[in-house]
Amino acid sequence: MSVATSVQDAAIGWLVELSSGEADEGQRQAFARWLAADARHPAAWRMLGQAVEHSVGPLQAAGGAAAVGHTLARAARHDDQRRQWLQGVLCLAGAAFGGAWLLRGSPFLPDWSADLHTATARRGRYTLADGSVLTLDARSSADTDVRHEHRQVALRQGQLLARVAPVANAPFVLRSAHGTVTARGGELMLRREARGTVALAVRGDLDVRPAGKGLARVLRQGQAARFDEDRLTLLPGMAAGQATAWEQGMLVAVDERLGDVVAALRPYRHGYIDISAQAAALRVSGNYSLDDSGATLLALAETLPLTLRQGPGGWWTGLDLKTS
């Protein structure tokens, strides 16, 4: 038995024991010690909580043993059957994400340490102290430091739409790991990607400055750029309505790679979407629902030469080219 499998088995065992209604204070303390004993233990516990939430409904509180146990107890009384089902879900998820996934923690859970954060399939709208409004996409997070003439927001993951209130002598600065974007009013979108950050001047102009040696540039209204520490590249043809459609729960694709469409859909899916390189290269155009990811996946499979496969409970979805 692999280490990952043994950790999964232990997490399932604790879940069954804590949801039995017979756990005493000593057992709860033992569970707390188990969580603290190894970084893989809380990661496996969070992953198990996500599987339960997807199967039987939202948890009462994020990640707590009692909340997960209560949810499971409401859903079923047959511990052995539930253990077997959850073991299958966890093994499937472990296979889909790779063994190292457990060590990194679940990408489906909110970034609890951020000032603002959203969960899977949930957007958030926040009014800041200066009157500016931030809208966070699903699975996004940001830190805010807005007071008087000091206005800064750091995008940690995902993407946001900022409607910036004009304040004299107080520029609004958005940061990412790749640099800074400065606005004095108007509206902009910022999106973190694996190898850079995308900025779009929706309304008004932006100053974009890469964190390293890259040259700063002013983006005029309607312009977009991708930047990292060392370079900034203008992006052609990014219509504001298309790029910000996610705020209304929509995905507008105009001759997009299917791989990029799937990447936009992942934050709205309680589970993992796997796509082959051949399928990812297909071109897609159309309007799709982010809030109903299941319907979108079915629509893609019906209109493209794709084979759609799904695991138990929809926890894993695979897209590949049809072989005939």
BABA-808170 format. One record per atom (N, C-alpha, C): x, y, z. Coordinates in steps of 0.2 Angstrom, whole numbers, padded with zeros to 4 digits, always signed. Atoms other than C-alpha are relative to their C-alpha. Example, Ala and Ser with C-alpha at 12.3 -4.5 7.8 and 13.67 -1.06 7.14 Angstrom:
BEGIN
+0004-0006+0000 +0062-0022+0039 +0004+0006+0000 -0004-0006-0001 +0068-0005+0036 -0004+0005+0003 
//
This chain:
BEGIN
+0004-0006+0000 +0000+0000+0000 +0004+0006+0000 -0004-0006+0001 +0007+0017-0005 -0002+0005+0006 +0001-0004-0006 +0009+0031+0008 -0007+0004-0001 +0006-0004+0001 -0005+0041-0001 -0006-0004+0001 +0006+0004-0002 -0017+0027+0000 -0001-0001+0007 +0000+0001-0007 -0013+0024+0018 -0003+0006+0003 +0002-0006-0003 -0016+0042+0022 -0008+0001-0002 +0007+0000+0002 -0033+0041+0012 -0004-0004+0004 +0004+0004-0005 -0038+0026+0022 -0001+0002+0007 +0001-0003-0007 -0034+0034+0038 -0005+0006+0001 +0005-0005+0000 -0044+0049+0033 -0007-0002+0000 +0007+0003+0000 -0059+0038+0029 -0002-0003+0006 +0001+0003-0007 -0057+0029+0045 -0002+0005+0005 +0001-0006-0005 -0057+0045+0055 -0007+0002-0001 +0007-0003+0001 -0073+0051+0046 -0005-0005+0002 +0005+0005-0002 -0082+0035+0049 -0001+0000+0008 +0000+0000-0007 -0077+0035+0067 -0003+0006+0003 +0002-0006-0002 -0081+0053+0070 -0008+0001-0001 +0007-0001+0001 -0098+0052+0062 -0004-0006+0002 +0003+0006-0003 -0103+0036+0071 -0005+0002+0006 +0004-0002-0005 -0111+0046+0085 +0003-0002+0007 -0003+0003-0006 -0100+0037+0098 +0007+0002+0002 -0006-0003-0001 -0084+0047+0097 +0000+0004+0007 -0001-0004-0006 -0078+0053+0114 +0005+0006-0001 -0005-0006+0000 -0067+0068+0119 +0007-0003-0002 -0006+0003+0001 -0052+0056+0119 +0002-0001-0008 -0001+0001+0007 -0055+0051+0101 +0001+0006-0004 -0001-0006+0004 -0057+0069+0095 +0007+0003+0001 -0007-0003-0001 -0041+0074+0103 +0005-0004-0004 -0004+0004+0004 -0033+0059+0095 +0000+0002-0008 +0001-0002+0007 -0040+0065+0078 +0004+0006-0001 -0004-0006+0001 -0032+0082+0081 +0007-0001+0000 -0008+0002+0000 -0015+0074+0085 +0001-0002-0007 -0001+0003+0006 -0017+0064+0069 +0001+0006-0006 +0000-0005+0004 -0021+0080+0059 +0007+0004+0000 -0006-0004-0001 -0005+0089+0066 +0006-0004-0001 -0006+0005+0000 +0006+0074+0064 +0004+0001-0007 -0003+0000+0007 +0009+0076+0045 -0003+0005-0004 +0003-0004+0004 +0006+0089+0032 -0005-0003-0005 +0004+0004+0005 -0002+0076+0021 -0007-0002+0003 +0007+0002-0003 -0016+0072+0034 -0005+0006-0001 +0005-0005+0002 -0025+0089+0033 -0002+0001-0007 +0001+0000+0008 -0023+0089+0014 -0005-0006-0002 +0004+0005+0002 -0031+0072+0013 -0007+0001+0003 +0006-0001-0004 -0045+0077+0026 -0004+0005-0004 +0003-0005+0004 -0049+0093+0015 -0003-0004-0006 +0002+0003+0006 -0050+0082+0000 -0006-0005+0001 +0006+0004-0002 -0062+0070+0008 -0006+0004+0001 +0006-0004-0001 -0073+0084+0014 -0003+0003-0007 +0003-0002+0006 -0074+0090-0004 -0004-0005-0003 +0003+0005+0003 -0079+0073-0010 -0007-0001+0003 +0007+0001-0004 -0093+0072+0004 -0004+0006-0002 +0004-0006+0001 -0099+0090+0000 -0003-0001-0007 +0003+0000+0007 -0101+0086-0019 -0005-0006+0000 +0005+0006+0000 -0110+0069-0015 -0006+0002+0004 +0006+0000-0004 -0122+0074-0001 -0002+0007+0002 +0003-0007-0002 -0123+0093+0000 +0006+0004+0004 -0005-0004-0003 -0113+0108+0007 +0001-0002+0008 -0002+0001-0006 -0104+0106+0023 -0002+0005+0005 +0002-0005-0004 -0109+0115+0038 +0005+0005+0002 -0006-0004-0001 -0092+0122+0041 +0006-0002-0004 -0005+0002+0004 -0076+0122+0031 +0005-0004+0004 -0005+0004-0002 -0065+0107+0035 +0000-0003+0007 +0000+0003-0007 -0070+0103+0053 -0002-0007+0000 +0001+0007-0001 -0071+0085+0058 -0008+0000+0002 +0007+0001-0002 -0088+0088+0066 -0005+0001-0005 +0005-0002+0006 -0096+0096+0051 +0000-0005-0005 +0000+0005+0005 -0090+0083+0039 -0003-0006+0003 +0004+0006-0003 -0096+0069+0051 -0007+0001+0000 +0008-0001+0000 -0113+0077+0053 -0003+0000-0007 +0003+0000+0007 -0115+0079+0034 +0000-0007-0002 +0000+0007+0002 -0110+0061+0032 -0006-0004+0004 +0005+0003-0004 -0122+0055+0046 -0007+0001-0003 +0006-0001+0003 -0136+0064+0038 -0001-0004-0006 +0001+0002+0007 -0133+0057+0021 -0001-0008+0000 +0001+0008+0000 -0131+0038+0026 +0002-0003+0007 -0002+0003-0006 -0130+0026+0040 +0004-0006-0001 -0004+0006+0001 -0121+0012+0032 +0007+0002-0001 -0007-0002+0000 -0103+0015+0036 +0004-0004-0005 -0005+0004+0004 -0095+0001+0027 -0002+0002-0008 +0002-0002+0007 -0105+0006+0011 +0003+0007-0002 -0002-0007+0001 -0100+0024+0013 +0008+0000-0001 -0007+0001+0001 -0082+0019+0016 +0002-0002-0007 -0002+0003+0007 -0081+0009+0000 -0001+0005-0005 +0001-0005+0005 -0089+0023-0010 +0005+0005+0000 -0005-0005-0001 -0077+0036-0003 +0007-0002-0002 -0007+0003+0001 -0062+0025-0005 +0001+0001-0008 +0000+0000+0007 -0067+0024-0024 +0001+0007-0002 +0000-0007+0002 -0069+0043-0025 +0007+0002+0001 -0007-0002-0001 -0052+0046-0017 +0005-0003-0004 -0005+0003+0004 -0043+0034-0027 +0000+0003-0007 +0001-0003+0007 -0050+0041-0043 +0003+0007+0000 -0003-0006+0000 -0046+0058-0038 +0008+0000+0001 -0007+0001+0000 -0029+0053-0033 +0004-0002-0006 -0002+0002+0006 -0026+0045-0049 +0000+0006-0005 +0001-0005+0005 -0032+0060-0059 +0005+0006+0002 -0004-0006-0001 -0022+0073-0050 +0008-0002+0001 -0007+0003-0002 -0006+0062-0046 +0001+0000+0007 -0002+0001-0007 +0002+0057-0030 +0001+0007+0004 -0002-0006-0004 +0009+0074-0026 -0006+0005+0001 +0006-0004-0002 -0008+0082-0026 -0002+0001+0007 +0001+0000-0007 -0011+0077-0009 +0005+0004+0004 -0005-0004-0004 +0005+0086-0003 -0001+0007-0001 +0001-0007+0001 +0000+0102-0011 -0007+0003+0003 +0006-0002-0002 -0018+0103-0004 -0005+0001-0006 +0005+0000+0005 -0034+0104-0013 -0001+0007-0004 +0001-0006+0004 -0036+0117-0027 -0008+0002+0000 +0007-0001+0000 -0055+0116-0024 -0002+0004+0006 +0002-0004-0006 -0055+0125-0007 +0002+0007+0000 -0002-0008+0000 -0055+0144-0004 +0007+0001+0003 -0006-0003-0003 -0039+0153+0000 -0001+0003+0007 +0003-0003-0006 -0044+0155+0018 +0004+0006+0003 -0004-0005-0003 -0029+0166+0023 -0001+0007-0004 +0001-0006+0003 -0034+0179+0010 -0005+0005+0003 +0005-0005-0002 -0044+0195+0014 -0007-0002-0003 +0006+0002+0004 -0056+0190+0000 +0001-0006-0003 -0001+0006+0004 -0059+0173-0007 -0007-0003-0002 +0006+0003+0003 -0072+0163-0017 +0002-0007-0001 +0000+0007+0001 -0075+0145-0018 -0002-0003-0007 +0001+0003+0006 -0078+0133-0032 -0008+0002-0002 +0007-0002+0003 -0093+0140-0043 -0003+0005+0004 +0003-0006-0004 -0095+0155-0032 +0004+0006-0002 -0003-0006+0001 -0092+0173-0037 -0001+0004+0006 +0001-0004-0006 -0090+0187-0024 +0001+0007-0002 +0000-0007+0001 -0094+0206-0025 +0002+0003+0006 -0002-0003-0007 -0085+0217-0012 +0001+0008-0001 -0001-0007+0000 -0086+0236-0009 +0005+0002+0005 -0006-0002-0005 -0070+0243-0002 -0001+0007+0003 +0001-0006-0004 -0068+0258+0010 +0000+0006-0004 +0000-0006+0004 -0065+0270-0004 -0006+0000-0005 +0006+0000+0005 -0081+0265-0014 +0002-0004-0006 -0001+0005+0006 -0072+0254-0027 -0003-0006+0002 +0003+0006+0000 -0080+0238-0031 +0004-0005-0003 -0003+0006+0002 -0071+0221-0033 -0005-0005-0001 +0004+0006+0001 -0079+0206-0041 +0005-0005-0001 -0005+0006+0001 -0069+0190-0039 -0004-0006-0003 +0003+0006+0003 -0072+0175-0050 +0001-0006+0004 +0000+0006-0004 -0074+0158-0044 +0008-0002+0002 -0007+0002-0002 -0058+0151-0035 +0005+0005+0000 -0005-0006+0000 -0050+0168-0033 +0001+0003+0007 -0002-0003-0007 -0042+0177-0019 +0004+0006-0001 -0004-0006+0000 -0035+0194-0015 +0000+0003+0007 -0001-0004-0006 -0028+0205-0001 -0002+0007-0001 +0001-0008+0001 -0034+0223+0001 +0003+0004+0006 -0003-0005-0004 -0026+0238+0009 -0002+0006-0002 +0003-0007+0003 -0037+0253+0006 -0002+0004+0006 +0001-0004-0006 -0037+0267+0018 +0002+0007-0002 -0002-0007+0002 -0037+0286+0014 +0003+0000-0007 -0004-0001+0006 -0024+0290+0001 +0003-0007-0002 -0004+0006+0002 -0017+0272+0001 -0005-0005-0002 +0005+0005+0003 -0026+0260-0010 +0004-0005-0004 -0004+0006+0003 -0018+0243-0014 -0004-0006+0000 +0003+0007+0000 -0025+0226-0019 +0005-0005-0003 -0004+0006+0003 -0015+0210-0022 -0004-0006-0002 +0003+0006+0003 -0022+0197-0033 +0004-0006+0001 -0004+0006-0002 -0016+0180-0026 -0002-0006-0005 +0001+0006+0005 -0025+0168-0038 -0007+0002-0003 +0006-0001+0004 -0039+0168-0051 -0001+0007-0003 +0001-0006+0003 -0046+0184-0058 -0005+0005+0003 +0004-0005-0003 -0055+0200-0053 -0002+0005-0005 +0003-0005+0003 -0065+0214-0060 +0000+0006+0005 -0001-0005-0005 -0061+0231-0052 -0004+0006-0003 +0003-0007+0002 -0073+0247-0054 +0003+0005+0005 -0004-0004-0004 -0061+0260-0047 -0003+0007+0001 +0002-0007-0001 -0068+0275-0038 +0006+0005+0000 -0006-0005+0001 -0058+0291-0043 +0001+0003+0007 -0002-0003-0006 -0049+0298-0028 +0006+0005-0002 -0006-0005+0001 -0038+0314-0030 +0006-0002+0003 -0006+0002-0003 -0020+0310-0028 +0001-0006+0003 +0000+0007-0003 -0023+0292-0023 -0001-0005-0006 +0001+0005+0005 -0020+0280-0037 -0001-0007+0003 +0002+0006-0002 -0027+0263-0036 +0005-0005-0003 -0006+0005+0002 -0013+0249-0037 -0002-0007+0001 +0001+0007+0000 -0016+0231-0041 +0006-0004-0001 -0006+0004+0001 -0002+0219-0038 -0001-0008-0001 -0001+0008+0000 +0002+0201-0043 +0007-0002+0000 -0006+0002+0000 +0017+0191-0043 +0005+0002-0005 -0004-0001+0006 +0022+0197-0060 +0001+0008-0001 -0001-0007+0000 +0021+0216-0057 -0006+0004+0003 +0005-0005-0003 +0009+0231-0054 -0004+0003-0006 +0004-0004+0005 -0006+0239-0063 -0003+0006+0004 +0002-0006-0004 -0011+0257-0058 -0005+0003-0004 +0006-0003+0003 -0028+0265-0062 -0001+0006+0005 +0003-0006-0003 -0035+0282-0057 -0007+0000+0000 +0008+0000+0000 -0053+0277-0060 -0001-0005-0006 +0002+0005+0006 -0063+0267-0073 +0000-0007+0002 +0002+0007-0001 -0064+0248-0074 +0006-0004-0003 -0005+0004+0003 -0051+0235-0077 -0001-0008+0003 +0000+0007-0002 -0049+0216-0076 +0007-0002+0001 -0007+0002-0001 -0034+0207-0069 -0001-0008+0001 +0000+0007-0001 -0031+0188-0071 +0007-0003+0001 -0006+0004-0001 -0017+0177-0064 +0000-0006-0004 -0002+0007+0004 -0010+0163-0075 +0006-0003+0002 -0006+0003-0003 +0003+0151-0072 +0007+0003-0002 -0006-0003+0002 +0016+0160-0082 +0000+0008-0001 +0001-0007+0001 +0010+0178-0081 -0007+0003+0002 +0006-0003-0002 -0004+0190-0077 -0003+0004-0006 +0004-0003+0006 -0017+0197-0090 -0003+0006+0003 +0004-0006-0002 -0023+0215-0088 -0004+0003-0006 +0004-0003+0005 -0037+0223-0098 -0003+0006+0003 +0003-0007-0001 -0042+0241-0098 -0007+0000-0003 +0007+0001+0003 -0061+0239-0099 -0002+0007-0001 +0002-0007+0001 -0064+0258-0096 +0005+0004+0003 -0005-0004-0002 -0051+0271-0094 +0007-0003-0002 -0007+0002+0001 -0032+0269-0095 +0004-0003+0006 -0003+0003-0006 -0020+0258-0085 +0008+0001-0001 -0007+0001+0000 -0001+0259-0081 +0002-0007+0002 -0002+0007-0002 +0007+0242-0081 +0007+0000+0000 -0007+0000-0001 +0024+0239-0074 +0002-0007+0002 -0002+0007-0002 +0032+0221-0074 +0005+0001+0006 -0004+0000-0006 +0041+0217-0058 +0007+0000-0001 -0007+0000+0001 +0058+0214-0065 +0002+0005-0005 -0003-0005+0005 +0067+0222-0080 -0005+0002-0006 +0004-0002+0005 +0052+0223-0091 -0002+0007+0000 +0002-0007+0000 +0047+0240-0098 -0007+0001+0002 +0006-0002-0002 +0032+0249-0091 -0004+0002-0007 +0004-0002+0006 +0017+0253-0103 -0006+0002+0002 +0007-0002-0002 +0001+0262-0103 -0005-0004-0005 +0005+0003+0004 -0014+0252-0109 -0006+0005-0001 +0005-0005+0001 -0027+0263-0117 -0007-0004+0000 +0007+0003-0001 -0046+0259-0115 -0001-0005-0006 +0001+0005+0005 -0049+0242-0124 +0006-0004-0001 -0006+0004+0001 -0031+0236-0124 +0001-0005+0006 -0002+0005-0005 -0025+0221-0115 +0007-0003-0001 -0007+0002+0000 -0008+0214-0111 +0001-0006+0005 -0002+0005-0005 +0000+0199-0103 +0007+0001+0002 -0006-0002-0003 +0015+0202-0092 +0003-0005+0005 -0004+0004-0005 +0028+0193-0082 +0005+0005+0003 -0005-0004-0003 +0043+0199-0072 +0004+0004-0005 -0005-0003+0005 +0053+0203-0088 -0003+0002-0006 +0002-0003+0006 +0042+0207-0102 -0008+0001+0000 +0007-0002+0000 +0025+0214-0107 -0002-0001-0008 +0003+0001+0007 +0015+0208-0123 -0007+0002-0001 +0007-0002+0001 +0000+0216-0130 -0004-0006-0003 +0005+0006+0002 -0015+0204-0133 -0005+0003-0005 +0005-0003+0005 -0025+0207-0149 -0007-0002+0001 +0006+0002+0001 -0043+0207-0151 -0004-0003+0007 +0003+0002-0006 -0049+0205-0133 -0006+0005+0002 +0006-0004-0001 -0067+0212-0132 -0001+0000+0007 +0001+0000-0007 -0071+0218-0115 -0006-0004+0002 +0006+0004-0002 -0089+0210-0115 +0002-0007+0000 -0002+0007+0000 -0081+0194-0120 +0004-0002+0006 -0005+0002-0005 -0067+0194-0107 -0003+0001+0007 +0003+0000-0007 -0078+0199-0092 -0007-0003+0000 +0006+0004+0000 -0093+0188-0097 -0001-0004+0006 +0001+0005-0006 -0089+0177-0082 -0003+0004+0006 +0004-0004-0006 -0096+0191-0070 -0007-0002+0000 +0007+0002+0001 -0113+0186-0077 -0001-0008+0000 +0000+0007+0000 -0109+0167-0076 +0000-0003-0007 +0000+0002+0007 -0106+0166-0095 +0007-0001-0002 -0007+0001+0003 -0091+0160-0105 -0001+0001-0008 +0001-0002+0008 -0090+0168-0123 +0006-0002-0003 -0006+0002+0003 -0078+0159-0134 -0001+0002-0008 -0001-0002+0007 -0073+0166-0151 +0006-0003-0003 -0006+0003+0002 -0062+0154-0160 +0005-0002+0005 -0005+0001-0005 -0054+0149-0144 +0002-0008+0000 -0002+0007-0001 -0044+0133-0140 -0004-0003+0005 +0004+0004-0005 -0054+0120-0131 +0003+0000+0006 -0004+0000-0006 -0040+0119-0119 -0001+0006+0005 +0001-0006-0004 -0043+0137-0114 -0007+0001+0003 +0007+0000-0002 -0062+0135-0113 +0000-0005+0006 +0000+0005-0006 -0059+0120-0101 +0003+0003+0006 -0003-0004-0006 -0047+0131-0090 -0004+0005+0003 +0004-0005-0003 -0060+0144-0088 -0006-0004+0003 +0005+0004-0003 -0073+0130-0084 +0002-0003+0007 -0002+0004-0006 -0063+0122-0070 -0001+0003+0006 +0002-0003-0007 -0066+0135-0056 -0007-0001+0001 +0007+0001-0001 -0084+0131-0059 -0002-0007+0001 +0001+0007+0000 -0083+0112-0058 +0002-0003+0007 -0002+0004-0007 -0084+0102-0041 +0003-0007-0002 -0003+0006+0002 -0072+0090-0048 +0006+0002-0005 -0006-0001+0004 -0057+0088-0060 -0002-0002-0008 +0001+0001+0007 -0058+0090-0079 +0006-0001-0003 -0006+0003+0004 -0045+0080-0089 -0001+0001-0007 +0001+0000+0007 -0042+0084-0107 +0006-0002-0003 -0006+0002+0003 -0030+0076-0119 +0002+0006-0005 -0003-0005+0004 -0018+0087-0129 -0004+0001-0007 +0003-0001+0007 -0027+0083-0146 -0007+0003+0001 +0006-0003-0001 -0044+0088-0139 +0001+0007+0002 -0001-0007-0002 -0037+0104-0131 +0002+0004-0006 -0002-0004+0005 -0031+0109-0148 -0006+0002-0005 +0006-0002+0003 -0049+0110-0155 -0002+0007+0000 +0002-0007-0001 -0056+0127-0159 -0008+0000+0001 +0006+0000-0002 -0072+0132-0151 -0003+0008+0000 +0004-0007-0001 -0085+0147-0153 -0007-0002+0002 +0007+0001-0002 -0101+0149-0144 +0000+0004+0007 +0001-0003-0006 -0109+0156-0128 -0002-0006+0005 +0001+0006-0005 -0108+0143-0113 -0001+0003+0007 +0001-0001-0007 -0114+0143-0095 +0005-0002+0004 -0005+0002-0006 -0101+0143-0081 -0004-0003+0006 +0003+0002-0006 -0114+0141-0068 -0003-0007-0001 +0002+0006+0001 -0120+0125-0076 +0005-0004-0004 -0006+0003+0003 -0104+0116-0080 -0002-0006-0003 +0002+0007+0003 -0112+0099-0083 -0003+0001-0007 +0003-0002+0006 -0123+0107-0097 +0005+0002-0005 -0005-0002+0005 -0108+0115-0105 +0004-0005-0002 -0004+0006+0002 -0098+0099-0105 -0004-0004-0005 +0004+0004+0004 -0112+0090-0113 -0001+0003-0007 +0001-0004+0006 -0115+0104-0126 +0007-0001-0004 -0007+0001+0004 -0096+0103-0131 +0001-0007-0003 +0000+0007+0002 -0097+0084-0132 -0004-0001-0006 +0005+0001+0006 -0112+0085-0144 +0002+0004-0006 -0002-0004+0006 -0105+0099-0155 +0007-0001-0003 -0007+0001+0002 -0087+0093-0156 +0001-0007-0001 -0001+0008+0001 -0079+0076-0161 +0004-0002+0007 -0003+0002-0007 -0076+0072-0142 -0004-0006+0003 +0002+0006-0004 -0078+0057-0131 +0000+0003+0007 +0001-0002-0007 -0085+0062-0114 +0000-0005+0005 +0000+0005-0005 -0081+0051-0099 -0001+0003+0007 +0000-0003-0007 -0086+0054-0081 +0000-0006+0005 +0000+0005-0005 -0082+0045-0065 -0006+0000+0005 +0005+0001-0005 -0093+0041-0050 -0002+0007+0003 +0002-0007-0002 -0103+0057-0045 +0002+0006-0004 -0003-0005+0003 -0095+0067-0058 +0006+0003+0002 -0006-0002-0003 -0079+0069-0048 +0005+0001-0005 -0005+0000+0005 -0068+0066-0063 -0004+0000-0007 +0002+0000+0006 -0072+0071-0081 +0005+0000-0005 -0005+0001+0005 -0062+0066-0096 -0002+0002-0007 +0001-0002+0007 -0062+0074-0114 +0005-0002-0004 -0005+0002+0004 -0053+0066-0128 -0004+0000-0007 +0003+0001+0007 -0055+0065-0147 -0003-0006-0001 +0003+0007+0002 -0066+0052-0154 +0004-0003-0005 -0004+0004+0004 -0057+0038-0162 -0003-0002-0007 +0003+0002+0006 -0069+0035-0176 -0006+0004-0002 
//
